[in-house]
Amino acid sequence: MAKQTLMWLQKTPWFACIASASTYFVGSPSTIFREMASEWQGWKGLKEWKDLDARVTFAAQSDSTGHIDLIVELAGQDYDSHLRVVLQYEAGQLESMANEILQLLG
């Protein structure tokens, strides 16, 4: 498995944070987006991807009305600083999102 180092930038109206992540051992984060798209009608529990050092974490959950919460957590170099952002999407957005992430990250 080829190792890829990513720099993830998360911006909201209130915060901006950058964290580095490696795909070493865990694979590309595009897998969680592909799983969400293939299960667009919803799933039980939490889907999660995080890099080996847990500097970047994606977690996703769906509800019964077609809404998806994507929780992005970034850890600072000291591992004590964290940013947690919840992004909300509609199930109909998942396919195009997964395709774009796959093109970007492989």
CYANA upper distance limits for C-alpha pairs under 8 A (distance plus 0.5 A):
  1 MET  CA     24 TYR  CA      8.05
  1 MET  CA     25 PHE  CA      7.99
  1 MET  CA     27 GLY  CA      7.97
  2 ALA  CA     23 THR  CA      8.46
  2 ALA  CA     24 TYR  CA      7.75
  3 LYS  CA     22 SER  CA      7.32
  3 LYS  CA     23 THR  CA      5.94
  3 LYS  CA     24 TYR  CA      5.27
  3 LYS  CA     25 PHE  CA      8.34
  3 LYS  CA     27 GLY  CA      8.41
  4 GLN  CA     22 SER  CA      6.22
  4 GLN  CA     23 THR  CA      5.75
  4 GLN  CA     24 TYR  CA      7.32
  5 THR  CA     20 SER  CA      7.51
  5 THR  CA     21 ALA  CA      6.24
  5 THR  CA     22 SER  CA      4.90
  5 THR  CA     23 THR  CA      6.89
  6 LEU  CA     20 SER  CA      6.08
  6 LEU  CA     21 ALA  CA      5.62
  6 LEU  CA     22 SER  CA      6.55
  6 LEU  CA     23 THR  CA      8.33
  7 MET  CA     18 ILE  CA      7.17
  7 MET  CA     19 ALA  CA      6.27
  7 MET  CA     20 SER  CA      4.90
  7 MET  CA     21 ALA  CA      6.83
  8 TRP  CA     18 ILE  CA      6.04
  8 TRP  CA     19 ALA  CA      5.87
  8 TRP  CA     20 SER  CA      6.55
  8 TRP  CA     21 ALA  CA      7.84
  8 TRP  CA     56 VAL  CA      8.14
  9 LEU  CA     16 ALA  CA      7.69
  9 LEU  CA     17 CYS  CA      6.26
  9 LEU  CA     18 ILE  CA      4.97
  9 LEU  CA     19 ALA  CA      7.25
 10 GLN  CA     15 PHE  CA      8.41
 10 GLN  CA     16 ALA  CA      6.19
 10 GLN  CA     17 CYS  CA      5.89
 10 GLN  CA     18 ILE  CA      6.95
 11 LYS  CA     15 PHE  CA      6.26
 11 LYS  CA     16 ALA  CA      4.88
 11 LYS  CA     17 CYS  CA      7.11
 12 THR  CA     16 ALA  CA      6.88
 17 CYS  CA     74 LEU  CA      8.00
 17 CYS  CA     83 LEU  CA      7.76
 18 ILE  CA     74 LEU  CA      8.04
 19 ALA  CA     55 ARG  CA      6.95
 19 ALA  CA     56 VAL  CA      7.24
 19 ALA  CA     74 LEU  CA      6.56
 19 ALA  CA     75 ALA  CA      7.18
 19 ALA  CA     76 GLY  CA      7.14
 20 SER  CA     55 ARG  CA      7.28
 20 SER  CA     56 VAL  CA      7.78
 21 ALA  CA     51 ASP  CA      6.36
 21 ALA  CA     53 ASP  CA      8.17
 21 ALA  CA     55 ARG  CA      6.63
 21 ALA  CA     56 VAL  CA      6.50
 22 SER  CA     51 ASP  CA      6.38
 22 SER  CA     52 LEU  CA      7.61
 23 THR  CA     27 GLY  CA      5.22
 23 THR  CA     28 SER  CA      6.00
 23 THR  CA     29 PRO  CA      8.22
 23 THR  CA     51 ASP  CA      6.72
 23 THR  CA     52 LEU  CA      8.17
 24 TYR  CA     51 ASP  CA      8.16
 24 TYR  CA     52 LEU  CA      7.62
 25 PHE  CA     52 LEU  CA      7.53
 26 VAL  CA     50 LYS  CA      8.02
 26 VAL  CA     51 ASP  CA      6.70
 26 VAL  CA     52 LEU  CA      7.08
 27 GLY  CA     31 THR  CA      8.40
 28 SER  CA    105 LEU  CA      7.36
 28 SER  CA    106 GLY  CA      7.39
 29 PRO  CA     33 PHE  CA      7.75
 29 PRO  CA     49 TRP  CA      6.70
 29 PRO  CA     50 LYS  CA      8.13
 29 PRO  CA     58 PHE  CA      8.48
 29 PRO  CA    105 LEU  CA      8.21
 30 SER  CA     34 ARG  CA      6.72
 30 SER  CA     98 ALA  CA      7.28
 30 SER  CA    101 ILE  CA      6.27
 30 SER  CA    102 LEU  CA      5.95
 30 SER  CA    105 LEU  CA      7.16
 30 SER  CA    106 GLY  CA      7.38
 31 THR  CA     35 GLU  CA      6.64
 32 ILE  CA     36 MET  CA      6.71
 32 ILE  CA     47 LYS  CA      7.40
 32 ILE  CA     48 GLU  CA      7.32
 32 ILE  CA     49 TRP  CA      6.90
 33 PHE  CA     37 ALA  CA      6.71
 33 PHE  CA     94 LEU  CA      7.76
 33 PHE  CA     97 MET  CA      7.73
 33 PHE  CA     98 ALA  CA      5.37
 33 PHE  CA    101 ILE  CA      7.95
 34 ARG  CA     38 SER  CA      6.71
 34 ARG  CA     95 GLU  CA      8.13
 34 ARG  CA     98 ALA  CA      5.76
 34 ARG  CA     99 ASN  CA      8.32
 35 GLU  CA     39 GLU  CA      6.73
 36 MET  CA     40 TRP  CA      6.39
 36 MET  CA     94 LEU  CA      7.11
 37 ALA  CA     91 ALA  CA      8.30
 37 ALA  CA     94 LEU  CA      5.30
 37 ALA  CA     95 GLU  CA      5.44
 37 ALA  CA     98 ALA  CA      6.98
 38 SER  CA     95 GLU  CA      8.29
 39 GLU  CA     43 TRP  CA      7.05
 40 TRP  CA     66 GLY  CA      8.30
 40 TRP  CA     91 ALA  CA      5.92
 40 TRP  CA     92 GLY  CA      7.80
 40 TRP  CA     94 LEU  CA      7.37
 41 GLN  CA     66 GLY  CA      7.28
 41 GLN  CA     91 ALA  CA      7.59
 42 GLY  CA     62 SER  CA      5.98
 42 GLY  CA     63 ASP  CA      7.25
 42 GLY  CA     64 SER  CA      7.44
 42 GLY  CA     66 GLY  CA      7.35
 42 GLY  CA     91 ALA  CA      8.49
 43 TRP  CA     61 GLN  CA      7.91
 43 TRP  CA     62 SER  CA      6.72
 44 LYS  CA     61 GLN  CA      8.08
 44 LYS  CA     62 SER  CA      7.90
 45 GLY  CA     61 GLN  CA      6.94
 46 LEU  CA     59 ALA  CA      6.88
 46 LEU  CA     60 ALA  CA      6.11
 46 LEU  CA     61 GLN  CA      5.59
 47 LYS  CA     59 ALA  CA      5.93
 47 LYS  CA     60 ALA  CA      5.61
 47 LYS  CA     61 GLN  CA      7.06
 48 GLU  CA     57 THR  CA      7.72
 48 GLU  CA     58 PHE  CA      6.08
 48 GLU  CA     59 ALA  CA      4.75
 48 GLU  CA     60 ALA  CA      6.96
 49 TRP  CA     57 THR  CA      6.24
 49 TRP  CA     58 PHE  CA      5.68
 49 TRP  CA     59 ALA  CA      6.97
 50 LYS  CA     54 ALA  CA      6.05
 50 LYS  CA     55 ARG  CA      7.97
 50 LYS  CA     56 VAL  CA      6.12
 50 LYS  CA     57 THR  CA      4.70
 50 LYS  CA     58 PHE  CA      6.73
 51 ASP  CA     55 ARG  CA      7.01
 51 ASP  CA     56 VAL  CA      6.47
 51 ASP  CA     57 THR  CA      7.35
 54 ALA  CA     75 ALA  CA      7.73
 55 ARG  CA     73 GLU  CA      8.23
 55 ARG  CA     74 LEU  CA      5.96
 55 ARG  CA     75 ALA  CA      5.09
 55 ARG  CA     76 GLY  CA      7.51
 55 ARG  CA     79 TYR  CA      8.16
 56 VAL  CA     72 VAL  CA      7.86
 56 VAL  CA     73 GLU  CA      6.34
 56 VAL  CA     74 LEU  CA      5.29
 56 VAL  CA     75 ALA  CA      7.06
 57 THR  CA     71 ILE  CA      8.36
 57 THR  CA     72 VAL  CA      6.27
 57 THR  CA     73 GLU  CA      5.57
 57 THR  CA     74 LEU  CA      7.05
 58 PHE  CA     70 LEU  CA      7.29
 58 PHE  CA     71 ILE  CA      6.20
 58 PHE  CA     72 VAL  CA      5.35
 58 PHE  CA     73 GLU  CA      7.12
 59 ALA  CA     70 LEU  CA      6.29
 59 ALA  CA     71 ILE  CA      5.53
 59 ALA  CA     72 VAL  CA      7.16
 60 ALA  CA     68 ILE  CA      7.27
 60 ALA  CA     69 ASP  CA      6.05
 60 ALA  CA     70 LEU  CA      5.01
 60 ALA  CA     71 ILE  CA      6.57
 61 GLN  CA     68 ILE  CA      6.27
 61 GLN  CA     69 ASP  CA      5.93
 61 GLN  CA     70 LEU  CA      7.32
 62 SER  CA     66 GLY  CA      7.30
 62 SER  CA     67 HIS  CA      6.24
 62 SER  CA     68 ILE  CA      5.03
 62 SER  CA     69 ASP  CA      6.89
 63 ASP  CA     67 HIS  CA      6.14
 63 ASP  CA     68 ILE  CA      7.18
 66 GLY  CA     90 GLU  CA      6.42
 66 GLY  CA     91 ALA  CA      5.65
 67 HIS  CA     88 GLN  CA      7.42
 67 HIS  CA     89 TYR  CA      6.35
 67 HIS  CA     90 GLU  CA      5.31
 67 HIS  CA     91 ALA  CA      6.40
 68 ILE  CA     88 GLN  CA      6.13
 68 ILE  CA     89 TYR  CA      5.54
 68 ILE  CA     90 GLU  CA      6.48
 68 ILE  CA     91 ALA  CA      6.93
 69 ASP  CA     86 VAL  CA      6.76
 69 ASP  CA     87 LEU  CA      6.20
 69 ASP  CA     88 GLN  CA      5.17
 69 ASP  CA     89 TYR  CA      6.99
 70 LEU  CA     86 VAL  CA      6.14
 70 LEU  CA     87 LEU  CA      5.55
 70 LEU  CA     88 GLN  CA      6.69
 70 LEU  CA     89 TYR  CA      8.16
 71 ILE  CA     84 ARG  CA      7.41
 71 ILE  CA     85 VAL  CA      6.22
 71 ILE  CA     86 VAL  CA      4.96
 71 ILE  CA     87 LEU  CA      6.78
 72 VAL  CA     83 LEU  CA      8.45
 72 VAL  CA     84 ARG  CA      6.20
 72 VAL  CA     85 VAL  CA      5.75
 72 VAL  CA     86 VAL  CA      6.87
 72 VAL  CA     87 LEU  CA      8.26
 73 GLU  CA     82 HIS  CA      7.33
 73 GLU  CA     83 LEU  CA      6.04
 73 GLU  CA     84 ARG  CA      4.92
 73 GLU  CA     85 VAL  CA      7.00
 74 LEU  CA     82 HIS  CA      6.10
 74 LEU  CA     83 LEU  CA      5.68
 74 LEU  CA     84 ARG  CA      7.10
 75 ALA  CA     79 TYR  CA      5.95
 75 ALA  CA     80 ASP  CA      7.71
 75 ALA  CA     81 SER  CA      6.25
 75 ALA  CA     82 HIS  CA      5.06
 75 ALA  CA     83 LEU  CA      7.12
 76 GLY  CA     80 ASP  CA      7.26
 76 GLY  CA     81 SER  CA      5.50
 76 GLY  CA     82 HIS  CA      6.63
 77 GLN  CA     81 SER  CA      8.24
 89 TYR  CA     93 GLN  CA      7.16
 89 TYR  CA     94 LEU  CA      8.33
 90 GLU  CA     94 LEU  CA      7.87
 93 GLN  CA     97 MET  CA      6.68
 94 LEU  CA     98 ALA  CA      6.47
 95 GLU  CA     99 ASN  CA      6.78
 96 SER  CA    100 GLU  CA      6.66
 97 MET  CA    101 ILE  CA      6.66
 98 ALA  CA    102 LEU  CA      6.53
 99 ASN  CA    103 GLN  CA      6.74
100 GLU  CA    104 LEU  CA      6.69
101 ILE  CA    105 LEU  CA      6.33
101 ILE  CA    106 GLY  CA      7.90
102 LEU  CA    106 GLY  CA      5.17
